[in-house]
Amino acid sequence: MKTKNKIWFSVLLILFTFISQPIFAAQTGDNLDAVVQIMLVITILVIAFVLWLAVVYSEKNDMKGKTFLDPLHKFLSWVSSSTPIEKEKDILFHHDFDGIHELDNKVPPWFNFLFYGTIVWGIIYMLVFHVFGDGQIQANEYKMEIQQAAFEKEILIKSGTFLNEETVTLLTDAAGISEGKNIFQKNCISCHAADGGGLVGPNLTDDYWINGDGIKNIFKTIKYGVPAKGMITWQTQLDPNKMQQVASYVISLHGTKPANPKAPQGTKWEEPKTDYTKTILK
C-alpha cells in the first residue's frame, strides 16, 4: 500500500470512529431522533463528496488527483498561513541577533480562531449561566434532583416499597376494605372465623387485644406473625399493600356482632393520647 493510500485510509478510519460512536451511543439510549439526525448529516456529506468527485473526474479529467486535492491544500495553507520557503526573503527583517534573522510571519488563523473563540464562548457562558440563568447551574440541578427523588419516592411509597409498620396508614376507601376482606376470607377465617369472632385465634371485634389495636400494631402482627401462638409471618406471602388492606379490614370489624364470639383475650385497648403541649414545645 502506498504512503498516500495509507494516509487516506487512516483519515477515513478516524472519521468513521468519530462518526460511529455517537450513533452507537444514541442507539444504546434508544434516542432514534439523534440517530436520524446523525445519519442525515452523514448522507449530506457523502452526497457532497460524490458530487465533487463527479465534477473533478468528469469535467476536469483530473487523473492525478491534483484538482481533487486542491481544496484541501488551500484549506491547509489558509489555516497555517505559512509562507513558502522560496518567499521567506520577502518577509525577512533587516536586523539580526548573533546572525539569527527574524521573519515577519503572521499569526495563523487557527490560533486566532481559538483565541477569539474562547472569548466569545466565555461571554456566552457568562450570559447563559450567570445572567439569564438558563444554564441549569449546580444549584438548579440540585433542586431538580431533589424534586425527581421526591417524585420517585412517592411512586415507591404507592407501590408499597416503603410501606412498613411505621409508615402504614388506615385505609377507609371501599375498594381497599373490600380487597382486605377478600384476603381475610382466603387466609384468616380458619383461625379467626369468617365474621372475625375468633376460633383458634382471638376475637377481632371486641375491645381486647393481645398485641395491640390500631393500624400499626395490626399491620406489625400480620407482617411478623405470632409464632408462639401459632400465627405465621405473612410478609413472605403478602406484599405491604395487601397487608395494609387486610389490617384496615380487621379494624373495620371492630364493634360488629359475630354469631359466636370468643371470650375476650388480652387487655382492653385504648388509643394513646397525644400530648399536644409537648408537641408544640418540641
KEBAVEX-937959 format. One line per 5 residues: number of its first residue (from 1); their letters; for each residue z, y, x of C-alpha. Coordinates in steps of 0.1 Angstrom, whole numbers, padded with zeros to 4 digits. Layout:
BEGIN
NUM) A) Z,Y,X; ...
***
This chain:
BEGIN
1) MKTKN) 0000,0000,0000; -0010,0034,0014; 0016,0061,0021; 0003,0084,-0007; 0004,0055,-0032
6) KIWFS) 0040,0047,-0021; 0050,0083,-0027; 0034,0084,-0062; 0049,0051,-0071; 0084,0063,-0060
11) VLLIL) 0079,0095,-0080; 0068,0076,-0111; 0098,0052,-0107; 0123,0081,-0105; 0107,0098,-0136
16) FTFIS) 0108,0065,-0155; 0145,0061,-0146; 0155,0096,-0158; 0135,0093,-0190; 0146,0058,-0199
21) QPIFA) 0183,0064,-0195; 0187,0089,-0225; 0165,0066,-0246; 0188,0036,-0240; 0219,0058,-0244
26) AQTGD) 0205,0070,-0278; 0197,0035,-0289; 0232,0024,-0280; 0247,0052,-0300; 0224,0044,-0330
31) NLDAV) 0210,0080,-0327; 0175,0075,-0339; 0167,0112,-0341; 0174,0115,-0304; 0151,0086,-0297
36) VQIML) 0123,0101,-0318; 0126,0135,-0300; 0125,0119,-0266; 0096,0098,-0274; 0078,0128,-0289
41) VITIL) 0082,0147,-0256; 0070,0117,-0236; 0040,0114,-0258; 0031,0150,-0254; 0034,0148,-0216
46) VIAFV) 0012,0116,-0215; -0014,0133,-0236; -0015,0164,-0214; -0017,0141,-0183; -0046,0122,-0197
51) LWLAV) -0065,0153,-0208; -0060,0168,-0173; -0074,0136,-0158; -0104,0138,-0181; -0111,0174,-0171
56) VYSEK) -0108,0166,-0134; -0128,0135,-0132; -0154,0142,-0159; -0163,0178,-0153; -0155,0184,-0116
61) NDMKG) -0161,0149,-0103; -0130,0150,-0082; -0133,0116,-0065; -0110,0125,-0036; -0082,0139,-0058
66) KTFLD) -0083,0174,-0043; -0087,0192,-0077; -0062,0168,-0093; -0035,0177,-0068; -0044,0214,-0065
71) PLHKF) -0019,0225,-0093; 0009,0206,-0076; 0001,0222,-0042; 0000,0256,-0058; 0033,0250,-0075
76) LSWVS) 0050,0238,-0043; 0035,0268,-0025; 0049,0292,-0052; 0083,0275,-0052; 0087,0277,-0014
81) SSTPI) 0067,0309,-0009; 0063,0297,0027; 0038,0314,0049; 0013,0291,0067; 0018,0288,0105
86) EKEKD) -0015,0304,0112; -0005,0336,0093; 0030,0339,0108; 0017,0367,0131; 0013,0389,0101
91) ILFHH) 0050,0388,0092; 0064,0389,0127; 0088,0417,0135; 0082,0436,0167; 0117,0433,0180
96) DFDGI) 0132,0402,0196; 0165,0389,0208; 0166,0370,0240; 0130,0361,0234; 0136,0350,0199
101) HELDN) 0114,0366,0173; 0122,0372,0136; 0099,0365,0107; 0099,0387,0076; 0099,0357,0052
106) KVPPW) 0106,0364,0015; 0134,0347,-0003; 0120,0316,-0020; 0116,0318,-0058; 0136,0286,-0063
111) FNFLF) 0166,0303,-0047; 0162,0335,-0068; 0158,0313,-0099; 0192,0295,-0091; 0209,0328,-0082
116) YGTIV) 0198,0348,-0112; 0201,0317,-0134; 0238,0313,-0126; 0243,0350,-0135; 0225,0345,-0169
121) WGIIY) 0244,0313,-0175; 0277,0329,-0167; 0270,0357,-0192; 0260,0332,-0219; 0291,0311,-0212
126) MLVFH) 0314,0341,-0215; 0299,0352,-0248; 0299,0317,-0263; 0333,0306,-0252; 0353,0338,-0249
131) VFGDG) 0337,0365,-0271; 0322,0348,-0302; 0344,0317,-0299; 0317,0292,-0309; 0320,0270,-0279
136) QIQAN) 0350,0249,-0291; 0372,0256,-0261; 0401,0233,-0254; 0424,0249,-0279; 0399,0244,-0307
141) EYKME) 0390,0209,-0296; 0427,0200,-0296; 0431,0213,-0332; 0401,0193,-0342; 0415,0162,-0326
146) IQQAA) 0448,0167,-0344; 0431,0171,-0377; 0410,0140,-0370; 0441,0120,-0361; 0459,0131,-0393
151) FEKEI) 0429,0121,-0413; 0427,0086,-0396; 0465,0082,-0401; 0461,0089,-0438; 0434,0063,-0441
156) LIKSG) 0456,0038,-0422; 0486,0045,-0445; 0464,0040,-0476; 0452,0007,-0461; 0488,-0004,-0456
161) TFLNE) 0488,-0005,-0418; 0517,0020,-0416; 0535,0007,-0447; 0569,-0007,-0440; 0605,-0007,-0453
166) ETVTL) 0610,0028,-0441; 0578,0044,-0454; 0573,0024,-0487; 0574,0044,-0520; 0578,0032,-0555
171) LTDAA) 0546,0027,-0575; 0545,0039,-0611; 0509,0036,-0620; 0499,0009,-0645; 0473,-0007,-0621
176) GISEG) 0498,-0011,-0593; 0525,-0025,-0616; 0500,-0049,-0632; 0489,-0062,-0598; 0525,-0066,-0588
181) KNIFQ) 0531,-0087,-0620; 0502,-0110,-0611; 0516,-0116,-0577; 0551,-0122,-0591; 0537,-0147,-0616
186) KNCIS) 0519,-0166,-0589; 0546,-0167,-0563; 0581,-0159,-0577; 0586,-0175,-0611; 0597,-0208,-0596
191) CHAAD) 0629,-0191,-0583; 0633,-0161,-0605; 0617,-0172,-0638; 0587,-0156,-0655; 0609,-0128,-0671
196) GGGLV) 0630,-0122,-0639; 0661,-0137,-0654; 0667,-0160,-0624; 0666,-0198,-0617; 0674,-0208,-0582
201) GPNLT) 0671,-0172,-0572; 0692,-0143,-0587; 0687,-0124,-0619; 0664,-0094,-0611; 0670,-0075,-0644
206) DDYWI) 0707,-0066,-0641; 0726,-0040,-0620; 0739,-0065,-0594; 0721,-0072,-0562; 0728,-0094,-0532
211) NGDGI) 0706,-0075,-0507; 0705,-0041,-0524; 0683,-0025,-0550; 0657,0003,-0545; 0622,0000,-0533
216) KNIFK) 0630,0000,-0496; 0656,-0028,-0499; 0635,-0050,-0522; 0604,-0045,-0500; 0625,-0055,-0470
221) TIKYG) 0638,-0086,-0487; 0603,-0097,-0497; 0590,-0090,-0463; 0616,-0108,-0442; 0629,-0132,-0469
226) VPAKG) 0664,-0146,-0470; 0662,-0179,-0450; 0699,-0186,-0456; 0693,-0186,-0493; 0660,-0205,-0492
231) MITWQ) 0637,-0175,-0497; 0608,-0175,-0472; 0594,-0145,-0455; 0563,-0132,-0473; 0548,-0109,-0447
236) TQLDP) 0526,-0137,-0434; 0511,-0143,-0469; 0511,-0108,-0485; 0498,-0076,-0470; 0520,-0045,-0471
241) NKMQQ) 0502,-0031,-0502; 0508,-0063,-0522; 0545,-0064,-0512; 0548,-0028,-0524; 0532,-0037,-0557
246) VASYV) 0554,-0067,-0563; 0585,-0048,-0553; 0576,-0020,-0577; 0571,-0046,-0605; 0606,-0061,-0597
251) ISLHG) 0621,-0026,-0602; 0603,-0023,-0635; 0621,-0054,-0647; 0655,-0036,-0645; 0672,-0033,-0679
256) TKPAN) 0649,-0058,-0696; 0664,-0087,-0716; 0653,-0121,-0702; 0656,-0152,-0725; 0681,-0170,-0704
261) PKAPQ) 0696,-0146,-0678; 0715,-0159,-0648; 0751,-0147,-0642; 0753,-0116,-0620; 0754,-0121,-0583
266) GTKWE) 0762,-0097,-0555; 0776,-0062,-0561; 0767,-0035,-0586; 0741,-0013,-0570; 0744,0025,-0571
271) EPKTD) 0717,0047,-0557; 0731,0066,-0526; 0736,0102,-0534; 0721,0128,-0510; 0744,0154,-0496
276) YTKTI) 0723,0185,-0501; 0748,0206,-0483; 0744,0186,-0451; 0707,0186,-0456; 0705,0223,-0459
281) LK) 0728,0229,-0429; 0709,0204,-0409
***
